[in-house]
Amino acid sequence: MKHWLQILENLYIIFPAALHYLRDKEKHEVDFLPVIDNRPVKMIEVKVSDDKFSPSLLRFQNFLKDTAPVQIVYNLKRKKSKALANMQPVHEFLRDLRLMDKH
């Protein structure tokens, strides 16, 4: 176990990343906020079958303008977009997942 912890610590030094969530005092929340090099790279809301954009996702989009908002839905029949927010089926999101461009 100690060996794996050392590997993870070394990976973090090379590739500093963290996974957070967003929540404000009014209890609006977004499920995932991946952060790489201290910069949020995506806001991710996850739903099973809701095909309406999460009001919380759209709300936080106003505060984190450089962070791509995406809602992934397990039972979504077709992609949608609203302003900069995208909604897509979970299998497409996972297939195309990129948190940052490769150099």
Biotite code that builds the C-alpha atoms (Angstrom):
import biotite.structure as struc

atoms = struc.array([
    struc.Atom([0.000, 0.000, 0.000], chain_id="A", res_id=1, res_name="MET", atom_name="CA", element="C"),
    struc.Atom([2.814, 2.415, 0.854], chain_id="A", res_id=2, res_name="LYS", atom_name="CA", element="C"),
    struc.Atom([4.301, 1.802, -2.579], chain_id="A", res_id=3, res_name="HIS", atom_name="CA", element="C"),
    struc.Atom([1.076, 2.903, -4.326], chain_id="A", res_id=4, res_name="TRP", atom_name="CA", element="C"),
    struc.Atom([0.803, 6.018, -2.189], chain_id="A", res_id=5, res_name="LEU", atom_name="CA", element="C"),
    struc.Atom([4.323, 7.011, -3.201], chain_id="A", res_id=6, res_name="GLN", atom_name="CA", element="C"),
    struc.Atom([3.440, 6.504, -6.887], chain_id="A", res_id=7, res_name="ILE", atom_name="CA", element="C"),
    struc.Atom([0.331, 8.671, -6.501], chain_id="A", res_id=8, res_name="LEU", atom_name="CA", element="C"),
    struc.Atom([2.300, 11.390, -4.733], chain_id="A", res_id=9, res_name="GLU", atom_name="CA", element="C"),
    struc.Atom([4.874, 11.397, -7.531], chain_id="A", res_id=10, res_name="ASN", atom_name="CA", element="C"),
    struc.Atom([2.156, 11.553, -10.188], chain_id="A", res_id=11, res_name="LEU", atom_name="CA", element="C"),
    struc.Atom([0.601, 14.534, -8.441], chain_id="A", res_id=12, res_name="TYR", atom_name="CA", element="C"),
    struc.Atom([3.918, 16.387, -8.549], chain_id="A", res_id=13, res_name="ILE", atom_name="CA", element="C"),
    struc.Atom([4.227, 15.716, -12.289], chain_id="A", res_id=14, res_name="ILE", atom_name="CA", element="C"),
    struc.Atom([0.558, 16.201, -13.130], chain_id="A", res_id=15, res_name="PHE", atom_name="CA", element="C"),
    struc.Atom([-1.190, 18.197, -10.369], chain_id="A", res_id=16, res_name="PRO", atom_name="CA", element="C"),
    struc.Atom([-4.895, 17.474, -10.552], chain_id="A", res_id=17, res_name="ALA", atom_name="CA", element="C"),
    struc.Atom([-7.853, 17.370, -8.197], chain_id="A", res_id=18, res_name="ALA", atom_name="CA", element="C"),
    struc.Atom([-11.542, 16.574, -8.355], chain_id="A", res_id=19, res_name="LEU", atom_name="CA", element="C"),
    struc.Atom([-13.973, 18.892, -6.542], chain_id="A", res_id=20, res_name="HIS", atom_name="CA", element="C"),
    struc.Atom([-17.661, 19.765, -6.600], chain_id="A", res_id=21, res_name="TYR", atom_name="CA", element="C"),
    struc.Atom([-19.369, 23.154, -6.571], chain_id="A", res_id=22, res_name="LEU", atom_name="CA", element="C"),
    struc.Atom([-21.914, 24.284, -3.996], chain_id="A", res_id=23, res_name="ARG", atom_name="CA", element="C"),
    struc.Atom([-23.001, 27.750, -2.908], chain_id="A", res_id=24, res_name="ASP", atom_name="CA", element="C"),
    struc.Atom([-24.840, 29.046, 0.155], chain_id="A", res_id=25, res_name="LYS", atom_name="CA", element="C"),
    struc.Atom([-28.187, 28.681, -1.636], chain_id="A", res_id=26, res_name="GLU", atom_name="CA", element="C"),
    struc.Atom([-27.362, 24.961, -2.127], chain_id="A", res_id=27, res_name="LYS", atom_name="CA", element="C"),
    struc.Atom([-26.964, 25.095, -5.900], chain_id="A", res_id=28, res_name="HIS", atom_name="CA", element="C"),
    struc.Atom([-24.454, 22.440, -6.811], chain_id="A", res_id=29, res_name="GLU", atom_name="CA", element="C"),
    struc.Atom([-22.596, 20.848, -9.688], chain_id="A", res_id=30, res_name="VAL", atom_name="CA", element="C"),
    struc.Atom([-21.397, 17.268, -9.310], chain_id="A", res_id=31, res_name="ASP", atom_name="CA", element="C"),
    struc.Atom([-17.787, 17.476, -10.533], chain_id="A", res_id=32, res_name="PHE", atom_name="CA", element="C"),
    struc.Atom([-15.176, 20.172, -11.062], chain_id="A", res_id=33, res_name="LEU", atom_name="CA", element="C"),
    struc.Atom([-11.884, 18.682, -12.327], chain_id="A", res_id=34, res_name="PRO", atom_name="CA", element="C"),
    struc.Atom([-8.956, 21.012, -11.631], chain_id="A", res_id=35, res_name="VAL", atom_name="CA", element="C"),
    struc.Atom([-5.578, 20.723, -13.379], chain_id="A", res_id=36, res_name="ILE", atom_name="CA", element="C"),
    struc.Atom([-2.647, 22.996, -12.543], chain_id="A", res_id=37, res_name="ASP", atom_name="CA", element="C"),
    struc.Atom([-4.955, 24.925, -10.172], chain_id="A", res_id=38, res_name="ASN", atom_name="CA", element="C"),
    struc.Atom([-7.387, 25.767, -13.007], chain_id="A", res_id=39, res_name="ARG", atom_name="CA", element="C"),
    struc.Atom([-10.897, 24.317, -13.284], chain_id="A", res_id=40, res_name="PRO", atom_name="CA", element="C"),
    struc.Atom([-11.200, 22.640, -16.691], chain_id="A", res_id=41, res_name="VAL", atom_name="CA", element="C"),
    struc.Atom([-14.829, 21.423, -16.761], chain_id="A", res_id=42, res_name="LYS", atom_name="CA", element="C"),
    struc.Atom([-18.031, 21.628, -14.775], chain_id="A", res_id=43, res_name="MET", atom_name="CA", element="C"),
    struc.Atom([-19.778, 18.267, -15.020], chain_id="A", res_id=44, res_name="ILE", atom_name="CA", element="C"),
    struc.Atom([-23.370, 17.569, -13.986], chain_id="A", res_id=45, res_name="GLU", atom_name="CA", element="C"),
    struc.Atom([-24.560, 13.945, -14.151], chain_id="A", res_id=46, res_name="VAL", atom_name="CA", element="C"),
    struc.Atom([-28.167, 12.819, -14.598], chain_id="A", res_id=47, res_name="LYS", atom_name="CA", element="C"),
    struc.Atom([-29.874, 9.512, -15.293], chain_id="A", res_id=48, res_name="VAL", atom_name="CA", element="C"),
    struc.Atom([-32.638, 10.699, -17.605], chain_id="A", res_id=49, res_name="SER", atom_name="CA", element="C"),
    struc.Atom([-33.290, 14.435, -17.139], chain_id="A", res_id=50, res_name="ASP", atom_name="CA", element="C"),
    struc.Atom([-32.998, 16.122, -20.538], chain_id="A", res_id=51, res_name="ASP", atom_name="CA", element="C"),
    struc.Atom([-33.376, 19.665, -19.170], chain_id="A", res_id=52, res_name="LYS", atom_name="CA", element="C"),
    struc.Atom([-30.250, 21.641, -18.361], chain_id="A", res_id=53, res_name="PHE", atom_name="CA", element="C"),
    struc.Atom([-29.467, 21.875, -14.673], chain_id="A", res_id=54, res_name="SER", atom_name="CA", element="C"),
    struc.Atom([-30.147, 25.423, -13.418], chain_id="A", res_id=55, res_name="PRO", atom_name="CA", element="C"),
    struc.Atom([-27.097, 25.066, -11.159], chain_id="A", res_id=56, res_name="SER", atom_name="CA", element="C"),
    struc.Atom([-24.821, 24.264, -14.095], chain_id="A", res_id=57, res_name="LEU", atom_name="CA", element="C"),
    struc.Atom([-26.050, 27.336, -15.952], chain_id="A", res_id=58, res_name="LEU", atom_name="CA", element="C"),
    struc.Atom([-25.729, 29.455, -12.799], chain_id="A", res_id=59, res_name="ARG", atom_name="CA", element="C"),
    struc.Atom([-22.100, 28.512, -12.147], chain_id="A", res_id=60, res_name="PHE", atom_name="CA", element="C"),
    struc.Atom([-21.300, 29.042, -15.824], chain_id="A", res_id=61, res_name="GLN", atom_name="CA", element="C"),
    struc.Atom([-21.747, 32.773, -15.145], chain_id="A", res_id=62, res_name="ASN", atom_name="CA", element="C"),
    struc.Atom([-18.968, 32.682, -12.530], chain_id="A", res_id=63, res_name="PHE", atom_name="CA", element="C"),
    struc.Atom([-16.520, 30.304, -14.216], chain_id="A", res_id=64, res_name="LEU", atom_name="CA", element="C"),
    struc.Atom([-16.590, 31.628, -17.760], chain_id="A", res_id=65, res_name="LYS", atom_name="CA", element="C"),
    struc.Atom([-13.407, 29.824, -18.895], chain_id="A", res_id=66, res_name="ASP", atom_name="CA", element="C"),
    struc.Atom([-14.645, 26.448, -17.636], chain_id="A", res_id=67, res_name="THR", atom_name="CA", element="C"),
    struc.Atom([-16.554, 24.217, -20.063], chain_id="A", res_id=68, res_name="ALA", atom_name="CA", element="C"),
    struc.Atom([-19.995, 23.243, -18.667], chain_id="A", res_id=69, res_name="PRO", atom_name="CA", element="C"),
    struc.Atom([-21.278, 19.805, -19.635], chain_id="A", res_id=70, res_name="VAL", atom_name="CA", element="C"),
    struc.Atom([-24.241, 17.746, -18.501], chain_id="A", res_id=71, res_name="GLN", atom_name="CA", element="C"),
    struc.Atom([-23.988, 14.036, -19.136], chain_id="A", res_id=72, res_name="ILE", atom_name="CA", element="C"),
    struc.Atom([-27.159, 11.974, -19.179], chain_id="A", res_id=73, res_name="VAL", atom_name="CA", element="C"),
    struc.Atom([-27.373, 8.189, -19.150], chain_id="A", res_id=74, res_name="TYR", atom_name="CA", element="C"),
    struc.Atom([-30.647, 7.910, -21.094], chain_id="A", res_id=75, res_name="ASN", atom_name="CA", element="C"),
    struc.Atom([-30.253, 10.904, -23.418], chain_id="A", res_id=76, res_name="LEU", atom_name="CA", element="C"),
    struc.Atom([-31.601, 10.364, -26.934], chain_id="A", res_id=77, res_name="LYS", atom_name="CA", element="C"),
    struc.Atom([-29.772, 13.271, -28.642], chain_id="A", res_id=78, res_name="ARG", atom_name="CA", element="C"),
    struc.Atom([-27.227, 15.956, -27.846], chain_id="A", res_id=79, res_name="LYS", atom_name="CA", element="C"),
    struc.Atom([-28.283, 19.473, -26.857], chain_id="A", res_id=80, res_name="LYS", atom_name="CA", element="C"),
    struc.Atom([-26.590, 22.781, -26.252], chain_id="A", res_id=81, res_name="SER", atom_name="CA", element="C"),
    struc.Atom([-27.553, 26.019, -24.558], chain_id="A", res_id=82, res_name="LYS", atom_name="CA", element="C"),
    struc.Atom([-25.184, 28.982, -24.696], chain_id="A", res_id=83, res_name="ALA", atom_name="CA", element="C"),
    struc.Atom([-21.799, 27.388, -23.911], chain_id="A", res_id=84, res_name="LEU", atom_name="CA", element="C"),
    struc.Atom([-23.250, 24.377, -22.083], chain_id="A", res_id=85, res_name="ALA", atom_name="CA", element="C"),
    struc.Atom([-23.424, 20.986, -23.778], chain_id="A", res_id=86, res_name="ASN", atom_name="CA", element="C"),
    struc.Atom([-25.546, 17.974, -22.945], chain_id="A", res_id=87, res_name="MET", atom_name="CA", element="C"),
    struc.Atom([-24.547, 14.570, -24.228], chain_id="A", res_id=88, res_name="GLN", atom_name="CA", element="C"),
    struc.Atom([-25.093, 10.868, -23.597], chain_id="A", res_id=89, res_name="PRO", atom_name="CA", element="C"),
    struc.Atom([-22.703, 9.420, -21.049], chain_id="A", res_id=90, res_name="VAL", atom_name="CA", element="C"),
    struc.Atom([-21.166, 6.928, -23.497], chain_id="A", res_id=91, res_name="HIS", atom_name="CA", element="C"),
    struc.Atom([-20.194, 9.757, -25.894], chain_id="A", res_id=92, res_name="GLU", atom_name="CA", element="C"),
    struc.Atom([-18.780, 11.873, -23.062], chain_id="A", res_id=93, res_name="PHE", atom_name="CA", element="C"),
    struc.Atom([-16.590, 9.032, -21.816], chain_id="A", res_id=94, res_name="LEU", atom_name="CA", element="C"),
    struc.Atom([-15.504, 8.082, -25.334], chain_id="A", res_id=95, res_name="ARG", atom_name="CA", element="C"),
    struc.Atom([-14.346, 11.634, -26.096], chain_id="A", res_id=96, res_name="ASP", atom_name="CA", element="C"),
    struc.Atom([-13.140, 12.658, -22.614], chain_id="A", res_id=97, res_name="LEU", atom_name="CA", element="C"),
    struc.Atom([-10.201, 15.051, -22.609], chain_id="A", res_id=98, res_name="ARG", atom_name="CA", element="C"),
    struc.Atom([-9.532, 17.187, -19.582], chain_id="A", res_id=99, res_name="LEU", atom_name="CA", element="C"),
    struc.Atom([-6.649, 19.004, -21.185], chain_id="A", res_id=100, res_name="MET", atom_name="CA", element="C"),
    struc.Atom([-4.956, 19.074, -24.578], chain_id="A", res_id=101, res_name="ASP", atom_name="CA", element="C"),
    struc.Atom([-1.855, 16.960, -25.069], chain_id="A", res_id=102, res_name="LYS", atom_name="CA", element="C"),
    struc.Atom([1.293, 18.940, -25.825], chain_id="A", res_id=103, res_name="HIS", atom_name="CA", element="C"),
])
